[in-house]
Amino acid sequence: MPCMRRFPAMVFVAVCFPLSGCYSAQEEALDRGVAYAKNALERVGSDPLAAASLESTLEMGGGIMSYLYAGMPDDPSFPRFTTGRPSQPWTVVVREGEGEREFVIEGYGEDLDSPRKVERVTLPENLPVPR
């Protein structure tokens, strides 16, 4: 009977342990990059300081990438960021979406024709900028 209690745990380890090697450092970095961009843009809609920072960046002639670069972690494993189309594997692309104030965040791996991960963020019409 004691062996039966450990059976679910043994199955979990037998299934998950081999699969854990399938998730590469590049995939993890890409996921972190997409999550960073999504969180940074979502924060603009709820955090007055983030909204003011974006507004200031735009007033000074920068774009959404300038805003994202300013807060990006100093981490050499972080993926490349770009707009438009990816030119290299393991790149995060941030572009304007079809809707007004919508941004699409795409994480590309080896295949530059289809993203591995896609997120969308729509900024509110009125940003919570302190006046």
Secondary structure in CASP SS format (residue, H / E / C, confidence):
PFRMAT SS
TARGET T0000
AUTHOR 0000-0000-0000
METHOD secondary structure of the structure
MODEL  1
M C 1.00
P H 1.00
C H 1.00
M H 1.00
R H 1.00
R H 1.00
F H 1.00
P H 1.00
A H 1.00
M H 1.00
V H 1.00
F H 1.00
V H 1.00
A H 1.00
V H 1.00
C H 1.00
F H 1.00
P H 1.00
L H 1.00
S H 1.00
G C 1.00
C C 1.00
Y C 1.00
S C 1.00
A H 1.00
Q H 1.00
E H 1.00
E H 1.00
A H 1.00
L H 1.00
D H 1.00
R H 1.00
G H 1.00
V H 1.00
A H 1.00
Y H 1.00
A H 1.00
K H 1.00
N H 1.00
A H 1.00
L H 1.00
E H 1.00
R H 1.00
V H 1.00
G C 1.00
S C 1.00
D C 1.00
P H 1.00
L H 1.00
A H 1.00
A H 1.00
A H 1.00
S H 1.00
L H 1.00
E H 1.00
S H 1.00
T H 1.00
L H 1.00
E H 1.00
M C 1.00
G C 1.00
G C 1.00
G C 1.00
I H 1.00
M H 1.00
S H 1.00
Y H 1.00
L H 1.00
Y H 1.00
A H 1.00
G H 1.00
M C 1.00
P C 1.00
D C 1.00
D C 1.00
P C 1.00
S C 1.00
F C 1.00
P C 1.00
R E 1.00
F E 1.00
T E 1.00
T C 1.00
G C 1.00
R C 1.00
P C 1.00
S C 1.00
Q C 1.00
P C 1.00
W C 1.00
T E 1.00
V E 1.00
V E 1.00
V E 1.00
R E 1.00
E E 1.00
G C 1.00
E C 1.00
G C 1.00
E C 1.00
R C 1.00
E E 1.00
F E 1.00
V E 1.00
I E 1.00
E E 1.00
G E 1.00
Y E 1.00
G C 1.00
E C 1.00
D C 1.00
L C 1.00
D C 1.00
S C 1.00
P C 1.00
R C 1.00
K E 1.00
V E 1.00
E E 1.00
R E 1.00
V E 1.00
T E 1.00
L C 1.00
P C 1.00
E C 1.00
N C 1.00
L C 1.00
P C 1.00
V C 1.00
P C 1.00
R C 1.00
END
